[in-house]
Amino acid sequence: MANKTTKPPINIYLAGDSTVANCPPNEAPMAGWGQVFQSFFTDDVKIHNHAKGGASTNSFIEEGRLETIFGSIQSGDYLFIQFGHNDQKSYGTEAYTTYQSYLTEYIEGARERGAIPILITSVHRRNFDENEVLVNTLGDYPISMMEVAKKLEVPLIDLWAKTAKLYQSLGVEGSKQLFTWFNANMHPNYPNGIQDNTHFCEAGAREIGKLVIEGIKELQLPITIFIKE
């Protein structure tokens, strides 16, 4: 038997909502950024996308999804945490109280297992005012997450700021190319057309993935060496 000197891969576990999740084939080309994230890395890194459409910090825990991650995550692995969109919903959390306490559960649980938590602020929805300026629809959740990151000294990727810059640079019309936008009869999965300002298409998911990669490089995380150039 040949000697195996290859190191096992570093695992990145993704906990998040539909903007991160793998979308089913019948919704293609709708995709979360986690769906395309493996393509940015060499085989030294393995992506485990546990994100789920509709998930909030609390529902993800209630459904046992965080427990599943904690059952597998090893010392030296990463847990990327991006929630906010559904925490705004009736079943979700309050920005400065329960949201922060649930985020703390993710962080402490990862650290107890020797893993490295990374907080990621929510992506903006595509929402422009009459002056073609992007409007924040995420309330206080991004700022609240930044507070947690500072207090618990967790590395943070500010996808909220990065997506604002991206959408604004593309403008009202140009930013549609990031999302699942089709006229009627343009795509077999959406015969009646679709105008979705929350969920990305595959090309858009890839652009968001690039922003996460940019954040990893800015934080100078050890996994930076495994990013494909």
N, C-alpha and C positions, 0 to 999 in steps of 0.2 A: 504494500500500500504506500502510495507516494506521501511524503511529508507535506502537511499543509502548513505553510508559513503565513498564509493570508489571514489578516485580522478580520474578525467579524465586522459587518457594517455598523456604523453609528445609526441609530434609529431616530427619526423625527416623527413624533406623534402629533397629529393635528386635531385639536378640539375646537369646534366652531359651528357656524350655521350654514345656510345654503350658499352663501357667497364663497365658501371654502370647499363645500362638499362635492363629491362625485355625483353627477346627475345621471339618471337612467337613460338608456339609448332612445327611448321614445320622446325624451325632451331635448335631444341633440338638435342644434349644437350648443344648447345651454350648458354651462360648465362653471364650477367653482374653481378658484385658483389652485386649490389642493389637488385637483384632478390632473393638472399639467405640471405639478411641482417637481416630480421625479426627474423630468427631462432636463432640469437645470444642474443636476448632480451626476458625478461619476458613481460607479457601483459601490463606492465606499460608504455611501449614505443610502438608507432605505426609508422611503416615506410611507407612513401608515395613516391614511386619512380616515379618521373617525367622525369627521364633521357631518352634520345632518341638517337637512332643510327644516326650518321651524324651530331649531334648538335655541334655547336661552341658557344662561349659566345654570339655572336651577333645574330646568327640564332635562338637560343633558345628564345631570347627576341622578335625577329621579328615575330616568330610564336605564340606569346602570352603565352608561357609556363611559363615564370617568373611571368607574370600578374596573371595567374591561381593560382600559389603558393601564391602570395601576397594576393589573395582574400580569402585564407583559413588560412594562418599561424597566430598563436596567440602568445601573449606574453609568453615567456618561452619555446617556440618551437625552433627547430634548423633548419638551412638551411646548408646542406653540398654541397659544390660547387667544382666539378671536371671537368675542361675543359682543352684542349690543343691539343689533337690529330687532331681535325678538324679545330681548329684555324689556323693550318698550311696550310690549303687548300685555294684555290683561293677566296672562298667566306668568308673566316675567317678574322683574325685580324693580326695586327703587334705586335710582342711580347712586346715591351717596350712602346707602345703608346695605340692603340685602345684596345688591350687585357686588359691592366691595367684599362682603363677607364670603360670598360664593367664590369669587376670584381667588380669595385667600386660601380656600380649600384646595383649589387646583395647584397653587404655588407650593403650599406646604406639603401636599401629598407627593408632588414631584420631588421636592428636596429631600423628603424622608427616604426616598428610594435612590438617592444619589443622582437623580436626573436634573436637568437644567430647564427651568421654566422661562419662557419668553412671552411677554405680553404683546399683543398686536391690536391697535385700535381699529375700530370698524371702518370698512370702506364707505365712502359717501354713496348715497343714492344719486341718480342723475336727476337733479332738481334745480332748474335755473329760474331766477325771477325775470320780470319784464325788461330789466337792464342787462340780461344775459350774464348775471353773476350767480355763481353756485350758492344754493341755500343749504344750510345745515339742517338735516331732518333727524339728527341723532341725539338731540337734547344734550344732557350733561354727561352721557355715558363715556365719550372719549376722554373728557377732562377727568372724570372720576377714575378711569383706568390709569391715567397718568399719575394720579395721586397715589394709587396703590403701588405702582411701579417705583415711585420715589420712596415711599414709606418702607417698602419691603426690599428695596434695592434689587429689583428685577429688571433685566434688560428689556427695553421696549422698542418696538418698531412702530412708528407713527404712520400707519397706513391711511388714517383719516386725513392728515396733512398731505401725504404723497398723492392720494387719489384726487384731492381738491385741486392740486397743482396740475395733474394730468387732465382732468375733465375740463378745467378752465382753459388750458392751453389748446385743447381740441375744439372747444366752443360748443354751442347748443347743438348744431347739426353733426359736427365731427365726432362728438362723444357718443353718438348713437352706435357707431361701429364697434364699441366695446360691449354693447349689450345685446340682448335677444330682441331684435327689432326686425320684423319682416312684414311686408305688405301681403295681402291675400294671394294665395297660389304661388308664393315665392319659394316656400319650403314645405316638403311633404308632411313634416310633423306639425306644421302650423298653417293648415289650409285656409283658415279664416284670417291669418295674419296675427301678429302679436306686437305689442308695444310695452316692453318690460324695462323699467328704469332701475331695477334692483339687481337682476341676474345677468351675468356676463355670457357672451358667446365664447367659443373656444379661443378665438383670437384675442378677445378682451381679457379672458382669464389668464392668458399668457402674459399680457401687458401688466396685469396686477401681480402675477408671479415675479416678474422682473423687478417690481418695486419692493417686494419682500426680500429678494436676493440683494438688492441695493441696501436695504436695511441691515441684513446680515453682515455685509461688508463694512458698513458704517460702524457697527458694533464690534467689528473685528473678532467675531466668534471663531473658535477653532475650526469649525466646519467650512470656513471660507476656502480653505485649501482644496476642498472637494468640489467646488463650483466649476462647472465647465465654462471655459472662456469662449 
